[in-house]
Amino acid sequence: QVQLVESGGGLVQPGGSLTLSCAASGLTFPHYDMNWYRQTPGKERELVATITSAGGSTNYADPVKGRFTISRDNAENTVYLQMNSLKPEDTAVYYCNAEHKILRRIAYWGQGTQVTVSS
């Protein structure tokens, strides 16, 4: 059974930093591109960052470029999202997503972790 388990969310001050982790199990982790999404009530789920299966390429949504960094450790089956210079508009539930690099319709989601940026 495939599981993606996010951790690291919480309450942080504007300008602060937070690092999210997503631990994967039940799948061959190096076969999957990994993504972080976020969602706020009333808004569509937004793709935040992507990292390819071997970690050779990353992409970021414009609002987080220069502030967020996605990385992965294939030996530990874990993907990370380091978030710096956080803004209130970054407040959302953050979701980890795995997409098979060839069979793209094979995809899995974590349960989400809440990030709240507030003074």
C-alpha positions in Angstrom: 0.0 0.0 0.0 1.4 3.4 -1.0 1.7 6.0 1.7 2.9 9.6 1.5 3.1 11.2 4.9 3.8 14.9 5.3 5.2 16.6 8.4 6.7 19.9 9.5 3.8 22.2 9.2 2.8 24.7 11.8 2.5 28.3 12.8 5.3 30.7 11.8 5.8 34.4 11.8 6.0 36.4 8.5 9.5 36.4 7.3 10.2 33.1 9.1 11.2 29.7 7.7 9.7 26.2 7.8 10.8 22.9 6.2 8.2 20.3 5.2 9.0 16.6 4.7 7.2 13.9 2.9 8.1 10.3 3.5 7.0 7.8 0.9 6.5 4.1 1.2 5.1 1.3 -0.8 6.4 2.5 -4.2 9.7 2.6 -6.0 10.5 6.1 -5.1 13.2 6.8 -7.8 10.5 6.1 -10.5 8.4 9.1 -9.4 8.6 12.8 -10.0 7.6 14.5 -6.8 5.6 17.7 -6.3 4.4 20.0 -3.6 0.9 21.5 -4.0 -1.0 23.8 -1.7 -4.7 24.7 -1.2 -6.6 27.4 0.6 -10.3 27.1 1.2 -12.2 28.6 -1.8 -9.2 28.3 -4.2 -8.0 25.6 -6.6 -5.1 23.4 -5.6 -1.9 25.1 -6.8 1.3 23.4 -7.9 4.1 24.9 -5.9 7.2 23.0 -6.8 8.4 20.0 -8.8 11.5 17.8 -8.7 12.3 15.1 -11.2 12.8 11.5 -10.2 16.6 11.7 -10.0 16.6 15.2 -8.6 18.2 16.7 -11.7 15.6 19.3 -12.4 13.3 21.6 -10.4 10.5 24.0 -11.1 8.7 26.5 -9.0 5.6 28.6 -9.2 6.3 32.2 -9.7 5.0 33.3 -6.2 7.6 31.1 -4.4 10.6 31.5 -6.7 13.6 32.5 -4.8 12.0 31.7 -1.4 11.2 27.9 -1.6 13.5 25.0 -2.4 12.4 21.5 -3.2 14.9 18.6 -2.7 14.8 14.9 -2.4 16.8 12.0 -0.8 16.1 8.9 -2.8 18.0 6.8 -0.3 15.5 7.9 2.3 12.4 8.0 0.1 11.8 11.5 1.2 11.1 14.8 -0.5 11.5 18.2 1.3 10.2 21.7 0.8 12.3 24.4 2.5 10.3 27.6 2.8 12.0 30.9 3.6 10.8 34.5 3.9 7.3 33.2 4.4 4.3 35.5 3.8 0.7 35.4 5.0 -0.4 34.4 1.5 1.7 31.2 1.8 -0.9 30.0 4.4 -2.4 26.8 3.0 -2.6 23.1 3.4 0.5 21.7 1.7 0.2 18.3 -0.1 2.9 15.9 -1.3 2.3 14.3 -4.7 4.1 11.5 -6.5 3.7 11.0 -10.3 5.2 8.1 -12.1 7.8 9.5 -14.5 6.5 7.3 -17.4 3.0 6.3 -16.6 1.9 9.8 -15.5 -1.6 8.7 -14.5 -0.2 6.7 -11.7 -0.2 9.3 -8.9 -0.5 9.4 -5.2 -1.3 12.1 -2.6 -0.4 12.6 1.0 -2.9 13.8 3.6 -1.6 17.3 3.8 0.0 19.5 6.5 -1.2 22.9 7.6 1.1 25.9 7.2 -0.1 29.1 8.8 1.9 32.4 8.4 0.7 35.0 10.9 1.9 37.5 13.4 
